[in-house]
């Protein structure tokens, strides 16, 4: 590892736990090349026995220093393949991403279609994946085509892949070649992972000895075609590369081995989770989303808080003392939000708007906030800090507003109004929050039984169920 890279790790120790930096430094120095491209941070944390949130923060700080390059990969929810690679969310502009292998188009959402990965910078260590067009074909599939959510086997990867790949060629730009093989009965696909072209072959009927000939062209303008029906037997496939890069035509059979390999999934760092990460928001403040971008999130949990009677507080204890008290309350809330894997989106007066990737973390944060305010009041021997909390979960749009990454939509409006309904010391949560199994079991474990009542909210047509958490 280069000397200036070692200096970067020394700087990293100033903002990240030294123990985690030691693990990262050793990993960057000793890991095989393939493990340093498109790193799945959650899998890395699990394999090293590290805290997930602290590990995400470590990779974010390391990226800011130039140790890693961050990548936002658009995934196919079906096969887990990478449909598009972006250095930033700002370049995610398409309304639909099509996977030719799955013959399906998908509207991008930040929940499970954007996989955020980290690749070692070539300035720190050069790896094979920095030159993807020189990778052996099966390594191209492993390191470039499939997303980090596919849990590929470390040991017998090649033998597992050979159970469904009948033939794979390296075809230089402008070249032609012929693949001759016997096709068994079943469903086959000639797939090319660089251009993402896929030709489907339905192999059925009486086996024949007569050789069938096919001619396939790989270019950038591939469009979906119907499956070609052919009988089991010998086939001669002429392939032509009309691109300016090497292509990798592969003949695969859609058998149990393929489905087993692609069905082995693991959690990965989604764009939704990263946008709700406090370290990410602090480091990449304004550089996330373009002004004209509208990125969909299918489910995000919003938590709003407000100090009740803060005007009276200023009157009662004076501006300076009240300001210090309000500042202390913000500091405690920010800390709790970050510890529960959330992020503070903004403060409005004495109010806080925060987001969490899952409802259970928001409920846990709300309970801790209430306890923390009680503790602050006990220390001061007063009841000045009375916190109203509202939580709601649902779809929203991530936008760029007033030079910050923000959220827009009915879910945000409802969450804000639910908080307005709460009285001091109360946590109000909607049914969508408590429908989350982990959130409801979190409360059940503490012997808490939320009371439900229906309310009408201004601007919302139907009444909604609100639960008061005692």
NORJO-V995610 format. One record per backbone hydrogen bond with DSSP energy under -1.0 kcal/mol. CO is the residue of the C=O (numbers start at 1). NH is the residue of the N-H. E is the energy in kcal/mol with one decimal. If there is no record, write none. Layout:
BEGIN
co/nh/e
CO/NH/E
CO/NH/E
END
This chain:
BEGIN
co/nh/e
2/6/-1.7
3/7/-1.8
4/8/-1.7
5/9/-2.0
6/10/-1.6
7/11/-2.0
8/12/-2.4
9/13/-1.5
11/14/-1.7
12/15/-1.6
12/16/-1.6
17/21/-1.9
18/22/-2.4
19/23/-1.6
20/24/-2.5
21/25/-2.9
22/26/-2.2
23/27/-2.3
24/28/-2.8
25/29/-1.8
26/30/-2.8
27/31/-2.4
32/35/-1.6
33/36/-2.1
36/120/-2.5
40/44/-2.4
41/45/-2.7
42/46/-2.1
43/47/-2.6
44/48/-1.9
45/50/-2.9
51/55/-2.1
52/56/-2.7
53/57/-2.3
54/58/-2.1
55/59/-2.3
56/60/-2.2
57/61/-2.6
58/62/-2.5
59/63/-2.0
60/64/-2.1
61/65/-1.6
62/67/-2.8
63/66/-1.1
67/121/-2.7
69/119/-2.5
71/117/-2.4
72/86/-1.4
73/115/-2.8
74/83/-3.1
74/84/-1.1
76/80/-1.8
80/147/-2.9
81/76/-2.3
84/74/-2.7
86/72/-3.5
88/91/-1.1
89/92/-2.1
91/93/-1.4
97/106/-2.8
99/104/-1.9
104/99/-3.3
106/97/-3.0
109/113/-1.1
110/272/-2.3
113/75/-3.3
114/271/-1.4
115/73/-2.7
117/71/-2.6
118/39/-3.4
119/69/-3.2
121/124/-1.8
121/125/-2.3
127/130/-1.7
128/131/-2.3
131/134/-2.3
132/135/-1.4
136/140/-2.1
137/141/-2.0
138/142/-1.9
139/143/-3.4
140/144/-2.3
140/145/-2.1
141/146/-2.3
145/82/-3.2
147/150/-1.5
149/266/-2.3
150/152/-1.6
156/160/-2.1
157/161/-2.3
158/162/-2.3
161/164/-1.9
161/165/-2.0
164/253/-2.5
167/251/-3.0
171/247/-2.7
172/175/-2.0
175/241/-2.7
177/239/-2.8
179/237/-3.2
181/235/-2.9
183/233/-1.7
186/203/-2.5
187/254/-3.0
188/201/-3.3
189/252/-2.8
190/199/-2.3
191/250/-2.2
192/196/-1.6
197/192/-2.8
199/190/-3.1
200/228/-3.0
201/188/-3.0
202/230/-2.5
203/186/-2.8
212/236/-3.3
214/238/-3.4
216/240/-2.1
218/242/-2.8
228/202/-3.1
230/204/-2.0
232/208/-2.8
233/183/-2.8
234/212/-2.1
235/181/-2.2
236/214/-2.8
237/179/-2.9
238/216/-3.4
239/177/-2.1
240/218/-3.0
241/174/-1.2
247/171/-3.0
249/169/-2.5
250/191/-2.7
251/166/-2.8
251/167/-1.3
252/189/-2.6
253/255/-2.1
255/259/-2.1
256/260/-2.8
257/261/-2.1
258/262/-2.5
259/263/-1.6
263/265/-1.3
264/151/-3.2
269/116/-3.2
270/274/-2.0
271/275/-2.7
272/276/-1.1
274/277/-1.7
277/281/-2.3
278/282/-2.4
279/283/-2.5
280/284/-3.0
290/293/-1.7
295/398/-3.2
296/110/-2.7
297/396/-2.4
300/394/-1.9
301/356/-2.3
302/392/-2.0
303/354/-2.7
304/390/-2.5
305/352/-1.6
306/388/-2.9
309/313/-1.7
310/314/-2.0
311/315/-1.8
312/316/-2.7
313/317/-2.8
314/318/-1.4
318/322/-2.4
319/323/-2.8
320/324/-2.3
321/325/-2.0
322/326/-2.7
323/327/-2.5
324/328/-2.2
325/329/-2.1
326/330/-2.2
327/331/-2.3
328/332/-2.0
329/333/-2.3
330/334/-2.9
331/335/-1.9
332/336/-2.3
333/337/-2.7
334/338/-2.3
335/339/-2.3
336/340/-1.6
337/342/-2.7
338/341/-1.5
342/278/-1.1
343/355/-2.4
346/353/-2.7
348/351/-2.3
351/348/-2.0
352/305/-2.2
353/345/-2.6
353/346/-1.5
354/303/-2.7
355/343/-2.0
356/301/-2.2
358/362/-1.2
359/363/-2.5
360/364/-2.4
361/365/-2.3
362/366/-2.5
363/367/-2.3
364/368/-2.1
365/369/-2.5
366/370/-2.3
367/371/-2.1
368/372/-2.5
369/373/-2.4
370/374/-2.0
371/375/-2.2
372/376/-2.4
373/377/-2.5
374/378/-2.3
375/379/-2.4
376/380/-1.6
377/381/-1.2
377/382/-2.1
384/386/-1.0
386/308/-3.4
388/306/-1.7
389/428/-2.8
390/304/-2.7
391/430/-1.7
392/302/-3.2
394/300/-2.2
396/297/-2.5
397/408/-2.2
398/295/-2.1
399/406/-2.9
401/404/-1.4
404/401/-3.0
406/399/-2.5
408/397/-2.2
409/413/-1.6
410/414/-2.7
411/415/-2.4
412/416/-2.1
413/417/-2.1
414/418/-2.6
415/419/-1.7
416/420/-1.6
417/421/-1.3
418/422/-1.0
423/426/-2.0
426/389/-1.8
427/469/-2.8
428/391/-2.4
429/467/-3.6
430/433/-1.0
430/434/-1.6
431/435/-1.4
433/436/-1.2
436/440/-2.4
437/441/-2.2
438/442/-1.8
439/443/-1.7
440/444/-2.4
441/445/-2.5
443/448/-2.6
444/447/-1.9
451/468/-2.9
453/466/-2.9
455/464/-2.7
457/460/-2.4
464/455/-2.5
465/431/-1.3
466/453/-2.2
467/429/-2.6
468/451/-1.9
END
